[in-house]
Each structure stands twice: as C-alpha cells, then as structure tokens.
Amino acid sequence: MTTAPDQFKKISDNRKAFFDYAIEERVEAGIVLTGTEIKAIRSGQVNLRDAYARIQNGEMWLYNMHIAQWRGGGPWNHEPLRARKLLLHKTELARLGLKAGQQGLTIVPLRLYIKHHRAKIEVALAKGKRKYDKRQTIIRRETDREMQRAIRLRQ
C-alpha cells in the first residue's frame, strides 16, 4: 500500500480502551524500536490490549504492549513485553504528566500505525469508566445497530 503524505497504514487498534475508558485528549507519539520489532509490527504481530503508558524521570514509557518475536530474528530477537520509550516534545510530556497526576487520569495507547515509514502510536489521556457507564456504552451500541438494521430493511 502506498501512502500519501497525509495517509497512514493502521497496524493495531485498542478497542478495549474505548470500552473501559472515557477518552479526553489524544496525542501522537513516536516509539523507539529495535530492528526485529519494526519487522514484526509491519507484519501486524502486535497486541495493545493491556498496554499503558507512564511518565518516569521526564520520559514516557509504554508497558505491556506485546510485539511477537519475528521468526527470522534468531538470537537477535527482542523481548515481546519489554518497556518501550515514547518520543514526545517536552511541552506535551509536561502537560500530559501534569493532567494525569492532578486529575487522576491514565495514559493508554489507542492505535499503532505506520506514517511516513515510521511507527507511530496514538496515546490518550483517559478516565476509567464505572460499571454503569459501560452498560450505557453497550446499550448505545446495540441501539445504533438496531437503527442501522432498520434503515437497511427499509431500502
């Protein structure tokens, strides 16, 4: 797939984050990877489901993102669940850290994609949903599906 300047190739989504959290603010970040990691990402062997980000010593780190080992890596393969550094501007990092610390928000990854031949990850400040909020999400999704079915049947 060829990418235009404003297009990207989606690799992985974190659908669980949209169910478990109310998304407040989104930020695009670069990610520091090894050679075998980027090859595994390009082949789509990534899981963002239980991943989260944390700010430590003025740097943002991503934990629990599973990148499967690349089968051609041999002894130079990477550790699948290692912590990976995220690349952000200092002002973005300070702003996210301040909001996450003061307002009790968490930083979760939403999607991983390739943009201009570089892996990027979209992280978001998110607030955890309560049980009744999750029920409302399920009810809203089911009613939307029913409306779409009704529209299709009328046509």
Residue frames as a rotation matrix with the C-alpha (Angstrom) as fourth column:
MET 1
0.581 0.814 0.000 0.00
0.814 -0.581 0.000 0.00
0.000 0.000 -1.000 0.00
THR 2
-0.464 -0.709 0.531 1.46
0.677 -0.671 -0.304 3.36
0.571 0.218 0.791 -0.98
THR 3
0.140 0.488 -0.861 0.93
0.921 -0.384 -0.068 6.18
-0.364 -0.784 -0.504 1.48
ALA 4
0.349 0.044 0.936 0.18
0.487 -0.862 -0.141 9.75
0.801 0.505 -0.322 0.53
PRO 5
-0.578 -0.695 0.427 1.68
0.025 -0.537 -0.843 12.48
0.815 -0.477 0.328 2.74
ASP 6
-0.414 0.473 0.778 -1.40
-0.878 -0.433 -0.205 12.62
0.240 -0.768 0.594 4.99
GLN 7
0.623 0.669 -0.405 -2.24
-0.554 0.743 0.375 8.89
0.552 -0.009 0.834 5.00
PHE 8
-0.361 -0.703 0.613 -1.08
-0.927 0.342 -0.153 6.09
-0.102 -0.624 -0.775 7.22
LYS 9
-0.169 0.239 -0.956 -1.25
-0.299 0.912 0.281 2.30
0.939 0.334 -0.082 7.44
LYS 10
0.328 0.388 0.861 -3.14
-0.930 -0.029 0.367 1.13
0.167 -0.921 0.352 10.52
ILE 11
-0.579 -0.605 -0.546 -1.46
-0.429 0.796 -0.427 -1.78
0.693 -0.013 -0.721 12.28
SER 12
-0.546 0.349 -0.762 -3.44
0.697 0.693 -0.183 -2.28
0.464 -0.631 -0.622 15.50
ASP 13
-0.100 0.604 0.791 -6.33
-0.386 -0.756 0.528 -0.75
0.917 -0.253 0.309 17.47
ASN 14
-0.970 -0.106 -0.220 -7.03
0.167 0.368 -0.915 -0.91
0.178 -0.924 -0.339 21.18
ARG 15
-0.285 0.949 0.138 -10.79
-0.048 -0.158 0.986 -1.37
0.957 0.275 0.090 21.13
LYS 16
0.075 0.279 -0.957 -10.83
0.880 0.432 0.195 -2.31
0.468 -0.857 -0.214 24.81
ALA 17
-0.816 -0.446 -0.368 -9.62
0.567 -0.741 -0.360 1.19
-0.112 -0.502 0.857 25.71
PHE 18
-0.763 0.585 0.275 -12.71
-0.323 -0.714 0.622 2.77
0.560 0.385 0.733 24.15
PHE 19
0.177 0.841 -0.511 -14.91
0.190 0.480 0.856 0.44
0.966 -0.248 -0.075 26.24
ASP 20
0.163 -0.188 -0.969 -13.04
0.944 0.314 0.098 0.77
0.286 -0.931 0.229 29.55
TYR 21
-0.520 -0.485 -0.703 -12.13
0.674 -0.738 0.010 4.48
-0.524 -0.469 0.711 29.40
ALA 22
0.793 0.610 0.004 -13.64
0.525 -0.680 -0.513 7.84
-0.310 0.408 -0.859 28.51
ILE 23
-0.092 -0.885 0.457 -11.10
0.993 -0.113 -0.019 9.41
0.068 0.452 0.889 26.14
GLU 24
0.557 0.263 -0.787 -10.26
0.493 -0.868 0.059 13.03
-0.668 -0.421 -0.614 26.98
GLU 25
0.610 -0.448 -0.653 -7.25
-0.655 -0.749 -0.099 14.07
-0.445 0.488 -0.751 24.88
ARG 26
0.841 -0.302 0.450 -5.23
0.458 0.839 -0.294 12.35
-0.289 0.453 0.844 22.13
VAL 27
0.466 -0.783 -0.411 -1.56
-0.703 -0.610 0.366 12.78
-0.537 0.118 -0.835 21.23
GLU 28
0.941 -0.252 -0.228 0.62
-0.002 0.668 -0.745 11.20
0.339 0.701 0.627 18.53
ALA 29
0.514 -0.809 0.284 3.98
-0.637 -0.139 0.759 9.88
-0.575 -0.571 -0.587 19.71
GLY 30
0.223 -0.570 -0.791 6.94
-0.714 0.457 -0.530 8.20
0.663 0.683 -0.305 18.11
ILE 31
0.909 0.066 0.412 8.20
-0.340 0.690 0.639 4.93
-0.242 -0.721 0.650 19.53
VAL 32
-0.048 -0.989 -0.137 11.76
-0.997 0.038 0.074 3.63
-0.068 0.140 -0.988 19.94
LEU 33
0.881 0.399 0.253 12.03
-0.359 0.914 -0.192 0.14
-0.307 0.078 0.948 18.43
THR 34
-0.244 -0.919 0.308 14.68
-0.330 0.378 0.865 -2.40
-0.912 0.109 -0.395 17.51
GLY 35
-0.673 -0.123 -0.729 15.04
-0.736 0.016 0.677 -3.89
-0.071 0.992 -0.101 14.02
THR 36
-0.915 0.344 -0.213 13.15
0.286 0.922 0.260 -7.10
0.286 0.177 -0.942 14.72
GLU 37
-0.483 0.774 -0.410 10.35
0.444 -0.187 -0.876 -5.17
-0.755 -0.605 -0.253 16.45
ILE 38
-0.271 0.389 -0.880 9.62
-0.651 -0.748 -0.130 -2.98
-0.709 0.538 0.456 13.44
LYS 39
-0.819 -0.029 -0.574 9.62
-0.489 0.559 0.669 -6.03
0.302 0.828 -0.472 11.18
ALA 40
-0.792 0.569 -0.219 7.09
0.609 0.717 -0.338 -7.75
-0.036 -0.401 -0.915 13.46
ILE 41
-0.337 0.679 -0.652 4.97
0.068 -0.674 -0.736 -4.58
-0.939 -0.292 0.181 13.59
ARG 42
-0.514 0.104 -0.851 4.93
-0.805 -0.401 0.437 -4.28
-0.296 0.910 0.290 9.81
SER 43
-0.823 0.235 -0.518 3.65
-0.084 0.850 0.520 -7.86
0.562 0.471 -0.679 9.65
GLY 44
-0.026 0.934 0.355 0.88
-0.570 -0.306 0.762 -6.97
0.821 -0.183 0.541 12.14
GLN 45
0.063 -0.009 -0.998 2.01
0.530 0.848 0.026 -9.05
0.846 -0.530 0.058 15.10
VAL 46
-0.864 -0.311 0.397 1.07
-0.083 -0.688 -0.721 -6.52
0.497 -0.655 0.569 17.82
ASN 47
0.071 0.885 -0.459 -1.36
0.764 0.248 0.596 -6.51
0.642 -0.393 -0.658 20.74
LEU 48
-0.642 -0.262 0.721 -2.22
-0.088 -0.908 -0.409 -3.24
0.762 -0.326 0.560 22.53
ARG 49
0.198 0.941 -0.274 -5.00
0.272 0.216 0.938 -4.62
0.942 -0.260 -0.213 24.73
ASP 50
0.716 0.097 -0.691 -3.39
0.688 0.069 0.722 -4.41
0.117 -0.993 -0.017 28.18
ALA 51
-0.272 -0.919 0.285 -0.86
0.844 -0.370 -0.387 -1.68
0.462 0.135 0.877 27.39
TYR 52
0.867 0.432 -0.248 -0.50
0.498 -0.773 0.393 1.54
-0.021 -0.464 -0.885 29.34
ALA 53
0.107 -0.836 0.539 1.96
0.443 -0.445 -0.778 4.43
0.890 0.322 0.322 29.48
ARG 54
0.775 0.027 -0.631 3.69
0.615 -0.259 0.744 6.01
-0.143 -0.965 -0.218 32.44
ILE 55
0.622 -0.586 0.519 5.96
-0.160 -0.744 -0.649 9.03
0.766 0.321 -0.557 32.84
GLN 56
0.823 -0.463 -0.328 9.22
0.505 0.334 0.796 8.33
-0.259 -0.821 0.509 34.68
ASN 57
-0.037 -0.927 -0.374 12.23
0.579 -0.325 0.748 10.63
-0.815 -0.189 0.548 35.01
GLY 58
-0.085 0.062 -0.994 10.90
-0.454 -0.891 -0.016 13.05
-0.887 0.450 0.104 32.39
GLU 59
-0.837 -0.149 -0.526 10.34
-0.542 0.356 0.761 10.29
0.074 0.923 -0.379 29.78
MET 60
0.241 0.951 0.197 7.22
-0.915 0.290 -0.280 8.41
-0.323 -0.113 0.940 28.76
TRP 61
-0.862 -0.507 0.012 7.41
-0.492 0.841 0.226 4.62
-0.125 0.189 -0.974 28.69
LEU 62
0.161 0.903 -0.399 4.92
-0.928 0.276 0.249 2.17
0.335 0.330 0.882 27.24
TYR 63
-0.706 -0.357 0.612 4.37
-0.617 0.734 -0.283 -1.07
-0.348 -0.577 -0.739 29.17
ASN 64
-0.316 0.556 0.769 2.66
0.003 0.811 -0.585 -4.39
-0.949 -0.183 -0.258 28.32
MET 65
0.484 0.393 -0.782 2.49
-0.806 -0.147 -0.573 -3.82
-0.340 0.908 0.246 24.56
HIS 66
0.199 -0.363 0.910 3.08
0.046 0.931 0.362 -7.27
-0.979 -0.030 0.202 23.11
ILE 67
0.403 -0.196 -0.894 5.11
-0.912 -0.169 -0.374 -7.42
-0.078 0.966 -0.247 19.89
ALA 68
0.928 0.004 0.373 5.57
-0.017 0.999 0.031 -11.04
-0.373 -0.035 0.927 18.84
GLN 69
-0.045 -0.999 0.013 9.08
-0.190 0.021 0.982 -12.20
-0.981 0.042 -0.191 18.09
TRP 70
0.446 0.097 -0.890 9.97
-0.878 -0.146 -0.456 -12.05
-0.174 0.985 0.021 14.44
ARG 71
0.893 0.001 0.450 10.58
-0.033 0.997 0.064 -15.57
-0.448 -0.072 0.891 13.18
GLY 72
0.696 -0.686 0.212 13.66
0.435 0.168 -0.885 -14.56
0.572 0.708 0.415 11.17
GLY 73
0.755 -0.332 0.565 15.30
-0.529 -0.818 0.227 -12.84
0.387 -0.470 -0.793 14.15
GLY 74
0.265 -0.665 -0.698 17.29
0.302 0.745 -0.595 -15.76
0.916 -0.053 0.398 15.51
PRO 75
-0.062 -0.359 -0.931 19.43
0.983 0.139 -0.119 -14.93
0.172 -0.923 0.344 18.54
TRP 76
-0.942 -0.317 0.112 18.97
0.306 -0.946 -0.107 -11.16
0.140 -0.066 0.988 17.95
ASN 77
-0.120 0.982 0.145 15.22
0.541 -0.058 0.839 -11.27
0.832 0.179 -0.524 18.60
HIS 78
-0.565 0.013 0.825 13.61
-0.460 -0.835 -0.302 -8.86
0.685 -0.550 0.478 21.05
GLU 79
-0.916 0.354 -0.189 11.74
0.341 0.437 -0.832 -9.41
-0.212 -0.827 -0.521 24.32
PRO 80
-0.439 0.790 0.428 7.98
0.688 -0.010 0.725 -9.31
0.577 0.613 -0.539 23.45
LEU 81
0.590 0.786 -0.184 6.79
0.697 -0.381 0.608 -7.37
0.408 -0.487 -0.772 26.53
ARG 82
-0.400 -0.817 -0.415 9.71
0.916 -0.361 -0.173 -5.03
-0.009 -0.450 0.893 27.16
ALA 83
0.409 0.464 -0.786 9.10
0.487 -0.839 -0.242 -1.40
-0.772 -0.284 -0.569 28.09
ARG 84
-0.111 -0.386 0.916 9.40
0.982 -0.185 0.042 0.91
0.153 0.904 0.399 25.09
LYS 85
-0.551 -0.195 -0.812 10.23
0.445 -0.891 -0.089 4.60
-0.706 -0.410 0.578 25.15
LEU 86
0.430 0.725 0.538 7.76
0.896 -0.267 -0.355 7.02
-0.113 0.635 -0.764 23.56
LEU 87
-0.682 -0.721 0.122 9.00
0.728 -0.655 0.204 10.16
-0.067 0.228 0.971 21.83
LEU 88
0.536 0.838 0.104 7.14
0.832 -0.545 0.108 13.38
0.147 0.029 -0.989 22.67
HIS 89
-0.059 -0.475 0.878 8.02
0.149 -0.874 -0.463 17.06
0.987 0.103 0.122 22.85
LYS 90
-0.836 -0.364 -0.410 8.89
0.438 0.006 -0.899 18.28
0.329 -0.931 0.155 26.34
THR 91
-0.777 0.592 0.216 5.86
-0.629 -0.747 -0.214 20.56
0.035 -0.302 0.953 26.47
GLU 92
0.101 0.825 -0.556 3.48
-0.618 0.490 0.614 17.72
0.779 0.282 0.560 25.55
LEU 93
-0.233 -0.296 -0.926 5.14
0.414 0.832 -0.370 15.44
0.880 -0.469 -0.071 28.07
ALA 94
-0.987 -0.156 -0.046 4.87
0.115 -0.466 -0.877 18.03
0.115 -0.871 0.478 30.85
ARG 95
-0.481 0.873 0.080 1.23
-0.850 -0.487 0.199 18.78
0.213 0.028 0.977 30.03
LEU 96
0.186 0.549 -0.815 0.23
-0.322 0.818 0.477 15.11
0.928 0.174 0.329 29.93
GLY 97
-0.493 -0.466 -0.735 2.11
0.512 0.528 -0.678 14.35
0.704 -0.710 -0.021 33.14
LEU 98
-0.965 0.149 0.214 0.51
-0.254 -0.721 -0.645 17.27
0.058 -0.677 0.734 34.95
LYS 99
-0.143 0.984 -0.105 -3.02
-0.916 -0.092 0.390 16.34
0.374 0.152 0.915 33.87
ALA 100
0.115 0.155 -0.981 -2.52
-0.033 0.988 0.152 12.64
0.993 0.015 0.119 34.58
GLY 101
-0.702 -0.492 -0.515 -1.15
0.473 0.219 -0.854 13.35
0.533 -0.842 0.079 38.05
GLN 102
-0.946 0.297 0.132 -3.60
-0.315 -0.733 -0.603 16.02
-0.083 -0.612 0.787 39.18
GLN 103
-0.201 0.962 -0.186 -6.86
-0.976 -0.180 0.124 14.82
0.086 0.206 0.975 37.65
GLY 104
-0.187 0.092 0.978 -6.40
-0.472 0.865 -0.172 11.09
-0.862 -0.494 -0.118 38.28
LEU 105
0.737 0.406 -0.540 -6.30
-0.653 0.222 -0.724 10.25
-0.174 0.887 0.428 34.58
THR 106
0.218 -0.670 0.710 -4.35
0.144 0.741 0.656 7.43
-0.965 -0.040 0.258 32.98
ILE 107
-0.023 -0.315 -0.949 -2.45
-0.903 -0.400 0.155 7.31
-0.429 0.861 -0.275 29.70
VAL 108
0.171 0.175 0.970 -3.49
0.107 0.975 -0.195 4.49
-0.979 0.137 0.148 27.35
PRO 109
-0.859 -0.439 -0.264 -2.49
-0.233 -0.124 0.965 3.68
-0.457 0.890 0.004 23.76
LEU 110
0.165 0.980 -0.114 -5.34
-0.504 -0.015 -0.863 3.78
-0.847 0.200 0.492 21.24
ARG 111
0.968 0.150 0.200 -3.77
0.090 0.536 -0.839 2.69
-0.233 0.831 0.506 17.97
LEU 112
-0.053 -0.998 0.024 -0.47
0.012 0.023 1.000 1.84
-0.999 0.053 0.011 16.34
TYR 113
0.897 0.366 0.249 0.22
0.260 0.018 -0.965 2.81
-0.358 0.930 -0.079 12.72
ILE 114
-0.212 -0.936 0.280 2.96
0.838 -0.027 0.544 3.44
-0.502 0.351 0.791 10.17
LYS 115
0.892 0.423 -0.158 3.22
0.309 -0.826 -0.471 7.04
-0.330 0.372 -0.868 8.98
HIS 116
0.730 -0.647 -0.220 5.97
-0.643 -0.540 -0.543 8.13
0.232 0.538 -0.810 6.55
HIS 117
0.326 -0.569 -0.755 7.75
-0.042 0.789 -0.612 4.79
0.944 0.231 0.234 7.09
ARG 118
-0.784 -0.546 0.294 7.91
-0.304 -0.075 -0.950 5.32
0.541 -0.834 -0.108 10.86
ALA 119
-0.266 0.682 -0.681 5.92
0.743 0.596 0.306 3.59
0.614 -0.424 -0.665 13.59
LYS 120
-0.700 0.177 0.691 3.67
-0.437 -0.872 -0.220 5.99
0.564 -0.457 0.688 15.50
ILE 121
-0.539 0.574 -0.617 1.37
0.776 0.624 -0.097 5.36
0.329 -0.531 -0.781 18.42
GLU 122
-0.226 0.567 0.792 -1.64
-0.226 -0.822 0.523 7.41
0.947 -0.061 0.314 19.43
VAL 123
-0.677 -0.003 -0.736 -1.89
0.684 0.368 -0.630 7.74
0.273 -0.930 -0.247 23.20
ALA 124
-0.032 0.765 0.643 -4.71
0.059 -0.641 0.766 9.37
0.998 0.062 -0.024 25.10
LEU 125
-0.933 -0.018 0.360 -5.49
-0.349 -0.203 -0.915 10.77
0.089 -0.979 0.183 28.49
ALA 126
-0.270 0.851 -0.451 -8.39
-0.080 0.447 0.891 8.70
0.960 0.277 -0.052 29.67
LYS 127
-0.499 0.245 0.832 -10.65
-0.867 -0.156 -0.474 8.44
0.014 -0.957 0.290 32.68
GLY 128
-0.992 0.074 -0.098 -11.80
0.076 0.997 -0.020 4.99
0.096 -0.027 -0.995 33.78
LYS 129
-0.303 0.953 0.030 -15.48
-0.576 -0.207 0.791 4.24
0.759 0.222 0.611 33.29
ARG 130
-0.546 0.273 0.792 -17.69
-0.706 0.359 -0.610 2.89
-0.451 -0.892 -0.003 36.05
LYS 131
-0.811 0.240 0.533 -19.80
0.318 0.946 0.058 -0.22
-0.491 0.217 -0.844 35.60
TYR 132
0.219 0.974 -0.064 -22.96
0.489 -0.166 -0.857 1.76
-0.845 0.156 -0.512 34.75
ASP 133
0.141 -0.253 -0.957 -21.04
-0.680 -0.728 0.092 3.80
-0.720 0.638 -0.274 32.16
LYS 134
-0.869 -0.494 -0.009 -20.01
-0.369 0.638 0.676 0.56
-0.328 0.591 -0.737 30.45
ARG 135
-0.409 0.812 0.415 -23.63
0.634 0.581 -0.511 -0.61
-0.656 0.054 -0.753 30.44
GLN 136
0.445 0.571 -0.689 -24.66
-0.059 -0.750 -0.659 2.64
-0.893 0.334 -0.300 28.78
THR 137
-0.363 -0.661 -0.657 -21.98
-0.780 -0.171 0.602 2.11
-0.510 0.731 -0.453 26.14
ILE 138
-0.916 0.062 0.396 -23.33
0.190 0.938 0.290 -1.37
-0.353 0.341 -0.871 25.41
ILE 139
0.018 1.000 -0.004 -26.93
0.603 -0.014 -0.798 -0.10
-0.798 0.012 -0.603 25.24
ARG 140
0.288 0.032 -0.957 -25.93
-0.478 -0.862 -0.172 2.77
-0.830 0.507 -0.233 22.91
ARG 141
-0.715 -0.638 -0.288 -24.04
-0.589 0.327 0.739 0.38
-0.377 0.697 -0.610 20.62
GLU 142
-0.733 0.495 0.466 -26.97
0.515 0.852 -0.096 -2.05
-0.445 0.170 -0.879 20.44
THR 143
0.305 0.883 -0.357 -29.50
0.344 -0.452 -0.823 0.69
-0.888 0.128 -0.441 19.65
ASP 144
-0.044 -0.405 -0.913 -27.22
-0.736 -0.604 0.304 2.03
-0.675 0.686 -0.271 16.91
ARG 145
-0.941 -0.308 0.140 -27.04
-0.164 0.776 0.609 -1.45
-0.296 0.550 -0.780 15.38
GLU 146
-0.320 0.905 0.279 -30.82
0.697 0.424 -0.578 -1.83
-0.642 0.010 -0.767 15.51
MET 147
0.383 0.436 -0.814 -31.29
-0.159 -0.837 -0.523 1.54
-0.910 0.330 -0.252 13.81
GLN 148
-0.464 -0.637 -0.615 -28.83
-0.753 -0.082 0.653 0.60
-0.466 0.766 -0.442 11.07
ARG 149
-0.880 0.204 0.428 -30.68
0.305 0.935 0.183 -2.71
-0.363 0.292 -0.885 10.52
ALA 150
0.089 0.987 -0.130 -34.00
0.548 -0.158 -0.822 -0.91
-0.832 0.002 -0.555 10.29
ILE 151
0.188 -0.100 -0.977 -32.60
-0.580 -0.814 -0.028 1.56
-0.793 0.572 -0.211 7.76
ARG 152
-0.812 -0.556 -0.176 -31.19
-0.485 0.476 0.733 -1.27
-0.324 0.681 -0.657 5.65
LEU 153
-0.648 0.623 0.438 -34.50
0.575 0.777 -0.256 -3.15
-0.500 0.086 -0.862 5.68
ARG 154
0.290 0.782 -0.551 -36.43
0.157 -0.607 -0.779 -0.06
-0.944 0.139 -0.298 4.51
GLN 155
-0.137 -0.413 -0.900 -34.22
-0.748 -0.553 0.368 0.44
-0.649 0.724 -0.233 1.49
